[in-house]
Amino acid sequence: MRRGRAILSATHDSLPDHVGNKLRCTSCHLDAGRRENGTWVGVFARYPQYRPRSGAVETIEYRVNDCFRRSMNGTAIDPAGHEMRDILAYFAFLSQGTTIAGPAAGSSSRLQKWAAFTADTGAGARVFAASCAKCHGVSGEGTAVAPPVWGPQSYNLGAGMTRVRTAAEFVSRNMPFDAPGTLPDSQAFNVAAYINGHPRPDFRGKENDWPNGDPPPDVAYPTKAHH
């Protein structure tokens, strides 16, 4: 369990051959996965689970590796290897006492609220300069205290964070890191759109996502089934 937490907190140092950028798992899953937005508490009890993005019932090992391939812009680890075993041991530790259930209630409705917003990336640039650049760098390149949010060392196009609504929800709840929840919703949405308007690594095969033709409206790339 302790080794799993260490891998998730220092992912590149622990698994340099499987991480292709400067993010770590806890870049998105804050407080070692214990913060409400992006929580790992209870996740062990929710898999296997159907996910529309793959159009299949996914194991928790598959879901972990999806993050390695997308958010970490890297490669999958051995589903039966000791690194995966240790990661899942930490998830199981966090999930002790939780009820076996489906996806967390209310997640879709929380994202739906962002449908009413129209992005203003110019305003987003001003929010970034005022509230984000001090940690993420003036060019989004990252610093010693925060990861890159665009460019070659950030998450790739297949990552969930490229969805503006997902990114806006994360920013709204968690940023700025020293004053979470202080940005108005409009500013959170605008800065999410500004960040995701920048270049980042591609994800090979992203066009095969949502094979049943049901992608969310804010997916950042076309899919075969949708067309």
C-alpha positions in Angstrom: 0.0 0.0 0.0 2.8 2.4 0.9 4.7 1.6 -2.3 1.5 2.2 -4.3 1.1 5.6 -2.7 4.7 6.4 -3.5 4.3 5.4 -7.2 1.2 7.6 -7.5 2.9 10.5 -5.9 6.3 10.3 -7.7 5.2 8.5 -10.9 8.0 9.4 -13.2 10.7 8.7 -10.7 9.1 5.3 -9.9 8.3 4.3 -13.5 10.4 6.4 -15.8 9.9 4.0 -18.7 6.1 4.4 -18.6 5.7 8.1 -18.1 6.2 10.4 -21.1 5.7 13.8 -19.5 6.2 15.8 -16.3 2.9 14.9 -14.7 2.4 12.5 -11.9 -0.9 10.7 -10.9 -1.4 13.1 -8.0 -1.2 16.1 -10.4 -4.9 15.5 -11.0 -5.8 13.4 -8.0 -4.9 15.8 -5.3 -4.1 15.1 -1.7 -3.0 11.6 -2.7 -6.4 10.9 -4.2 -8.4 12.0 -1.2 -9.8 15.3 -2.4 -13.5 15.1 -3.5 -12.8 16.0 -7.2 -10.8 13.2 -8.6 -11.1 11.1 -5.5 -9.8 7.5 -5.3 -11.8 6.9 -2.2 -14.2 4.1 -3.2 -12.8 3.6 -6.7 -11.7 0.1 -5.9 -15.3 -0.9 -5.2 -16.6 0.6 -8.5 -14.8 -1.7 -11.0 -15.3 -3.5 -13.3 -17.4 -0.8 -14.8 -18.8 0.1 -18.2 -17.3 3.3 -19.7 -18.7 4.9 -22.8 -15.2 6.1 -24.0 -14.1 2.6 -24.6 -17.6 1.2 -25.1 -16.6 -1.7 -22.9 -16.7 -3.0 -19.3 -13.3 -2.0 -18.0 -11.3 -3.6 -15.2 -9.6 -1.3 -12.7 -6.2 -2.3 -14.2 -7.4 -1.1 -17.6 -8.5 2.2 -16.2 -5.2 2.8 -14.4 -3.3 2.0 -17.7 -5.6 4.4 -19.6 -4.3 7.2 -17.4 -0.7 6.1 -18.1 -1.4 6.2 -21.8 -3.3 9.4 -21.9 -2.8 11.7 -18.9 0.8 10.6 -18.5 1.4 10.4 -22.2 3.2 7.1 -21.6 2.8 3.4 -21.8 0.8 0.8 -19.9 2.3 -1.1 -17.0 1.9 -4.9 -16.6 -1.6 -5.5 -15.4 -0.4 -8.4 -13.3 2.9 -6.8 -12.2 3.9 -5.7 -8.7 3.6 -2.0 -9.6 -0.1 -2.5 -10.5 -0.6 -4.7 -7.4 0.9 -1.9 -5.2 -1.2 0.8 -6.8 -4.4 -1.2 -6.3 -3.4 -2.0 -2.7 -3.4 1.8 -2.1 -6.8 2.1 -3.8 -8.2 -0.7 -1.7 -6.8 0.9 1.5 -8.6 4.2 0.6 -11.8 2.2 -0.2 -12.1 0.4 3.1 -15.6 0.6 4.4 -17.1 2.1 1.2 -20.2 0.6 -0.3 -19.9 -1.2 -3.6 -21.6 1.0 -6.1 -21.5 2.5 -9.6 -19.9 5.7 -10.6 -20.1 8.6 -8.1 -23.5 10.1 -8.1 -23.9 13.6 -9.5 -20.7 13.7 -11.6 -22.6 14.1 -14.9 -24.9 16.8 -13.5 -21.9 18.7 -12.2 -20.4 18.8 -15.7 -23.7 19.6 -17.3 -23.8 23.0 -15.6 -20.9 24.1 -17.8 -23.1 23.8 -20.9 -24.5 27.2 -20.3 -21.0 28.9 -20.6 -19.4 30.2 -23.8 -15.6 30.3 -23.8 -13.7 33.6 -23.9 -10.1 32.5 -24.3 -8.9 36.2 -24.2 -10.5 36.5 -20.7 -9.0 33.0 -19.9 -5.5 34.3 -20.8 -5.9 37.1 -18.2 -7.1 34.7 -15.6 -4.1 32.4 -16.3 -1.7 35.3 -16.0 -3.2 36.5 -12.7 -3.9 33.2 -11.0 -2.1 30.3 -12.7 1.2 31.4 -14.1 2.9 31.8 -10.7 2.7 28.0 -10.3 2.4 26.6 -13.8 4.7 29.0 -15.6 4.0 32.0 -17.8 4.1 29.7 -20.9 2.3 26.8 -19.2 5.6 24.9 -19.0 5.3 24.0 -15.4 7.5 24.7 -12.4 9.0 22.9 -9.5 5.7 23.1 -7.7 3.1 22.5 -10.5 3.0 20.5 -13.7 2.9 21.8 -17.3 -0.6 22.4 -18.6 0.3 22.5 -22.3 3.2 21.7 -24.5 5.2 18.5 -25.0 5.5 17.7 -21.3 1.7 17.9 -20.5 -1.2 15.5 -20.9 -2.0 14.4 -24.4 -5.1 14.9 -26.6 -6.7 11.7 -25.4 -6.7 12.7 -21.7 -10.0 13.5 -20.0 -8.7 16.9 -19.0 -8.8 18.0 -22.7 -12.6 18.3 -22.2 -13.2 21.9 -21.3 -16.1 21.0 -19.0 -13.9 18.5 -17.1 -11.1 20.9 -16.9 -13.4 23.7 -15.7 -14.8 21.5 -13.0 -11.3 20.7 -11.8 -10.2 24.3 -11.8 -13.4 25.5 -10.1 -13.0 23.0 -7.2 -9.2 22.9 -6.8 -7.5 26.0 -8.2 -5.7 28.2 -7.4 -4.0 25.6 -5.2 -3.6 28.1 -2.3 -7.2 29.3 -2.6 -9.4 26.6 -4.1 -12.9 27.5 -5.0 -12.3 31.2 -5.2 -12.6 31.6 -9.0 -16.0 32.5 -10.3 -17.4 29.8 -12.6 -17.0 32.0 -15.7 -13.3 32.5 -15.0 -12.8 28.8 -14.4 -14.5 27.9 -17.7 -12.5 30.6 -19.6 -9.2 29.6 -18.3 -9.9 25.9 -19.0 -10.7 26.8 -22.6 -7.6 28.9 -22.8 -5.4 26.1 -21.5 -6.9 23.5 -23.7 -6.6 25.7 -26.8 -2.8 25.2 -26.7 -0.8 22.5 -28.4 -0.1 19.2 -26.7 1.0 15.7 -27.7 -1.3 13.7 -29.9 -2.9 10.4 -28.8 -2.8 7.7 -31.4 -6.2 6.0 -31.8 -8.2 8.7 -30.2 -10.6 8.6 -33.2 -11.8 5.2 -32.0 -13.0 6.5 -28.7 -16.8 6.4 -28.0 -17.4 3.6 -30.5 -21.1 3.7 -29.9 -21.3 7.2 -31.2 -22.1 8.9 -27.9 -19.2 11.3 -27.2 -19.8 14.2 -24.8 -20.3 17.5 -26.5 -17.0 18.9 -25.4 -14.7 16.2 -26.7 -11.7 17.9 -28.3 -11.4 15.7 -31.3 -13.7 13.9 -33.9 -14.5 10.2 -33.5 -15.3 7.7 -36.2 -18.6 6.5 -34.7 -19.9 10.0 -34.2 -19.5 10.8 -37.9 
